[in-house]
Amino acid sequence: MRKILVTGGAGYLGSMLVSKLIHRGDEVTVIDSLRFGGSSLAHLAGFKNFKFVEGDVRDLDLMAGLIKDAEFIFPLAALVGAPLCEKSPKEAEEVNLLSIKNLLELVGDQKIVYPTTNSGYGMKEAEEVCTEESELTPVSLYGRTKVDAENLIQKAGNGVSLRLATVFGSSFRTRFDLLLNNFVLRSLRDKRIEIYEGHFKRNFIHISDVIDGLIFSMDNFDKMRGSAFNLGQDSANMSKMELAQKVKSFVPDLVLTENNDQKDPDQRNYIVSNEKIRKMGFTARVTIEEGIVEMIKVVKLRPNISENL
Ligand SMILES: NC(=O)c1ccc[n+]([C@@H]2O[C@H](COP(=O)([O-])OP(=O)(O)OC[C@H]3O[C@@H](n4cnc5c(N)ncnc54)[C@H](O)[C@@H]3O)[C@@H](O)[C@H]2O)c1
């Protein structure tokens, strides 16, 4: 049984991670400001090994007390995604970057497993494969704060960082702004998807593989410490249009059109290698097709859902 602190534990990834840790028998404390509410954690209320603190990671006194009791920390609290960060740039700097700097000043021998985004790889030449050695050139404020925070963690030497591909799949707080989830929602609700920058390639990963990857990094911390690892599914390096066509193969009356007036705020177009973490013994398993089937069921079960939830 381990003592674990999860910041942002009520979110899309956090609620799934915390559930899994609690069922493993770990002792977990979550701190979250409940920006999206707390119903994502309500199913854990009866577990004695689950503790919840409503609060802000920018509160240094509160964080100091929580950190000293922890063995492992997953700092997940963030303003996630380029649009949200552009809307609240000061808060994005404070939560995504400054709170990590403060965390590193407060920790003693606690170990940190940090999720960041692989959107920092930005625009690459066609067929160039990004490894952890590839240059990080984030475009958006979101990408920059995450890359800068990762650098601080690497420098401190007591962390592992995972550069996540675009996540898909359902959670206790399912996000519908993520590409695959969003395409499935729109395919069933609108029967039409207008795609911009359809040839831009991305890498994808199912949420259950992300959670297993985070826990794998905790369990293998001493071997992975001080390094960054791409975390994605190798078979899921594909363009937006290829992804949309896969969705169409499950929703035949879907109409796909292209419109290149809009731009991805993160300007990402890359193929990612996940070999480094695979060599450590971790492989992502859930396929894009399985994710589409899952999300079709989710949208049918939640017909009034919108991408802003
Ligand atoms: N979902 C993805 O595709 C993805 C990809 C790469 C990296 N990540 C990273 O994983 C982490 C979690 O992302 P997510 O998708 O679960 O996002 P999310 O928005 O669902 O969860 C973030 C959580 O942080 C909380 N939070 C925000 N500001 C806070 C503050 N000041 N104090 C305390 N809590 C605060 C929110 O209430 C929310 O519950 C983030 O660090 C994100 O950058 C996510």
The ligand as an SDF file (V2000), in Angstrom:
LIG
                    3D

 44 48  0  0  0  0  0  0  0  0999 V2000
   -6.4500   14.4270  -21.7080 N   0  0  0  0  0  0  0  0  0  0  0  0
   -5.4000   14.4960  -22.5210 C   0  0  0  0  0  0  0  0  0  0  0  0
   -5.5060   14.2160  -23.7470 O   0  0  0  0  0  0  0  0  0  0  0  0
   -4.0420   14.8870  -21.9860 C   0  0  0  0  0  0  0  0  0  0  0  0
   -2.9520   14.7650  -22.8510 C   0  0  0  0  0  0  0  0  0  0  0  0
   -1.7060   15.1210  -22.3790 C   0  0  0  0  0  0  0  0  0  0  0  0
   -1.5380   15.5650  -21.0780 C   0  0  0  0  0  0  0  0  0  0  0  0
   -2.6070   15.6820  -20.2540 N   0  0  0  0  0  0  0  0  0  0  0  0
   -2.3630   16.1950  -18.8990 C   0  0  0  0  0  0  0  0  0  0  0  0
   -3.0200   15.3570  -17.9420 O   0  0  0  0  0  0  0  0  0  0  0  0
   -3.4780   16.1580  -16.8450 C   0  0  0  0  0  0  0  0  0  0  0  0
   -4.9660   15.9150  -16.6110 C   0  0  0  0  0  0  0  0  0  0  0  0
   -5.6980   16.2360  -17.7890 O   0  0  0  0  0  0  0  0  0  0  0  0
   -7.2460   15.9080  -17.9210 P   0  0  0  0  0  0  0  0  0  0  0  0
   -7.5110   15.5900  -19.3460 O   0  0  0  0  0  0  0  0  0  0  0  0
   -7.6410   14.9610  -16.8620 O   0  0  0  0  0  0  0  0  0  0  0  0
   -7.8660   17.3700  -17.6320 O   0  0  0  0  0  0  0  0  0  0  0  0
   -9.1650   17.8270  -16.8010 P   0  0  0  0  0  0  0  0  0  0  0  0
   -9.4020   19.2360  -17.1720 O   0  0  0  0  0  0  0  0  0  0  0  0
  -10.2590   16.8400  -16.9840 O   0  0  0  0  0  0  0  0  0  0  0  0
   -8.6650   17.7420  -15.2860 O   0  0  0  0  0  0  0  0  0  0  0  0
   -7.9240   18.7270  -14.6670 C   0  0  0  0  0  0  0  0  0  0  0  0
   -8.3700   18.7970  -13.2250 C   0  0  0  0  0  0  0  0  0  0  0  0
   -7.5560   19.7720  -12.5650 O   0  0  0  0  0  0  0  0  0  0  0  0
   -8.3790   20.5180  -11.7050 C   0  0  0  0  0  0  0  0  0  0  0  0
   -7.7860   21.8270  -11.4650 N   0  0  0  0  0  0  0  0  0  0  0  0
   -7.6170   22.8390  -12.3640 C   0  0  0  0  0  0  0  0  0  0  0  0
   -7.0410   23.8980  -11.7710 N   0  0  0  0  0  0  0  0  0  0  0  0
   -6.8280   23.5570  -10.4760 C   0  0  0  0  0  0  0  0  0  0  0  0
   -6.2620   24.2120   -9.3680 C   0  0  0  0  0  0  0  0  0  0  0  0
   -5.8030   25.4770   -9.4550 N   0  0  0  0  0  0  0  0  0  0  0  0
   -6.1870   23.5510   -8.1820 N   0  0  0  0  0  0  0  0  0  0  0  0
   -6.6650   22.2910   -8.0700 C   0  0  0  0  0  0  0  0  0  0  0  0
   -7.2270   21.6140   -9.0840 N   0  0  0  0  0  0  0  0  0  0  0  0
   -7.2970   22.2280  -10.2920 C   0  0  0  0  0  0  0  0  0  0  0  0
   -9.7270   20.6150  -12.4080 C   0  0  0  0  0  0  0  0  0  0  0  0
  -10.7770   20.9010  -11.4830 O   0  0  0  0  0  0  0  0  0  0  0  0
   -9.8430   19.2320  -13.0520 C   0  0  0  0  0  0  0  0  0  0  0  0
  -10.5430   18.3340  -12.2170 O   0  0  0  0  0  0  0  0  0  0  0  0
   -3.1340   17.5940  -17.1940 C   0  0  0  0  0  0  0  0  0  0  0  0
   -1.9300   17.9480  -16.5380 O   0  0  0  0  0  0  0  0  0  0  0  0
   -2.9440   17.5750  -18.6920 C   0  0  0  0  0  0  0  0  0  0  0  0
   -2.0680   18.5910  -19.1320 O   0  0  0  0  0  0  0  0  0  0  0  0
   -3.8580   15.3500  -20.6820 C   0  0  0  0  0  0  0  0  0  0  0  0
  1  2  1  0
  2  3  2  0
  2  4  1  0
  4  5  1  0
  4 44  2  0
  5  6  2  0
  6  7  1  0
  7  8  2  0
  8  9  1  0
  8 44  1  0
  9 10  1  0
  9 42  1  0
 10 11  1  0
 11 12  1  0
 11 40  1  0
 12 13  1  0
 13 14  1  0
 14 15  2  0
 14 16  1  0
 14 17  1  0
 17 18  1  0
 18 19  2  0
 18 20  1  0
 18 21  1  0
 21 22  1  0
 22 23  1  0
 23 24  1  0
 23 38  1  0
 24 25  1  0
 25 26  1  0
 25 36  1  0
 26 27  1  0
 26 35  1  0
 27 28  2  0
 28 29  1  0
 29 30  1  0
 29 35  2  0
 30 31  1  0
 30 32  2  0
 32 33  1  0
 33 34  2  0
 34 35  1  0
 36 37  1  0
 36 38  1  0
 38 39  1  0
 40 41  1  0
 40 42  1  0
 42 43  1  0
M  CHG  2   8   1  16  -1
M  END
$$$$
